[in-house]
Amino acid sequence: MRREVAYGVAFSLCLTLAASAPCPAQQCVGDCNGDGVVTVSELITGINVELGNKPASACPAIDCNHFGGVFLLCTPLAVSNALNGCH
């Protein structure tokens, strides 16, 4: 009986947290200034962030995985967004 109650409480808590958590806006990878377009300048800034030449705050949108570290897997997405537009 206790186990069922514990599961019920945990389930209710999960539903409450899920309902109250704000949904982040979809981010366009590589769009450093948030205007919905990835430019060559933003690609260069993103690469400089990846290389450690600029702080991550210079282009937070290059971090597609939200790991706060290595973004090498995000660069192809940023280039694709520059060529094909953000989706």
Contacts in CASP RR format, 6 or more apart in sequence:
PFRMAT RR
TARGET T0000
AUTHOR 0000-0000-0000
METHOD contacts of the structure
MODEL  1
MRREVAYGVAFSLCLTLAASAPCPAQQCVGDCNGDGVVTVSELITGINVE
LGNKPASACPAIDCNHFGGVFLLCTPLAVSNALNGCH
27 61 0 8 1.000
27 64 0 8 1.000
28 34 0 8 1.000
28 36 0 8 1.000
28 37 0 8 1.000
28 38 0 8 1.000
28 61 0 8 1.000
28 81 0 8 1.000
28 85 0 8 1.000
28 86 0 8 1.000
28 87 0 8 1.000
29 38 0 8 1.000
29 61 0 8 1.000
29 62 0 8 1.000
29 64 0 8 1.000
29 74 0 8 1.000
29 77 0 8 1.000
29 78 0 8 1.000
29 81 0 8 1.000
30 38 0 8 1.000
30 42 0 8 1.000
30 43 0 8 1.000
30 46 0 8 1.000
30 59 0 8 1.000
30 61 0 8 1.000
30 62 0 8 1.000
30 74 0 8 1.000
30 77 0 8 1.000
30 78 0 8 1.000
30 81 0 8 1.000
30 82 0 8 1.000
31 37 0 8 1.000
31 38 0 8 1.000
31 42 0 8 1.000
31 61 0 8 1.000
31 81 0 8 1.000
31 86 0 8 1.000
32 42 0 8 1.000
32 45 0 8 1.000
32 46 0 8 1.000
32 58 0 8 1.000
32 59 0 8 1.000
32 60 0 8 1.000
32 61 0 8 1.000
32 62 0 8 1.000
33 42 0 8 1.000
34 61 0 8 1.000
36 86 0 8 1.000
37 85 0 8 1.000
37 86 0 8 1.000
38 78 0 8 1.000
38 81 0 8 1.000
38 82 0 8 1.000
38 85 0 8 1.000
38 86 0 8 1.000
39 82 0 8 1.000
40 82 0 8 1.000
42 59 0 8 1.000
42 61 0 8 1.000
42 78 0 8 1.000
42 82 0 8 1.000
43 78 0 8 1.000
43 79 0 8 1.000
43 82 0 8 1.000
45 54 0 8 1.000
45 58 0 8 1.000
45 59 0 8 1.000
45 62 0 8 1.000
46 54 0 8 1.000
46 58 0 8 1.000
46 59 0 8 1.000
46 62 0 8 1.000
46 71 0 8 1.000
46 75 0 8 1.000
46 78 0 8 1.000
47 75 0 8 1.000
48 54 0 8 1.000
48 58 0 8 1.000
49 55 0 8 1.000
49 56 0 8 1.000
49 58 0 8 1.000
49 59 0 8 1.000
49 62 0 8 1.000
49 71 0 8 1.000
50 62 0 8 1.000
50 70 0 8 1.000
50 71 0 8 1.000
50 72 0 8 1.000
50 75 0 8 1.000
56 62 0 8 1.000
56 63 0 8 1.000
56 68 0 8 1.000
56 69 0 8 1.000
61 78 0 8 1.000
62 71 0 8 1.000
62 74 0 8 1.000
62 75 0 8 1.000
62 78 0 8 1.000
63 69 0 8 1.000
63 71 0 8 1.000
63 74 0 8 1.000
64 71 0 8 1.000
64 73 0 8 1.000
64 74 0 8 1.000
64 77 0 8 1.000
64 78 0 8 1.000
65 71 0 8 1.000
65 73 0 8 1.000
65 74 0 8 1.000
81 87 0 8 1.000
END
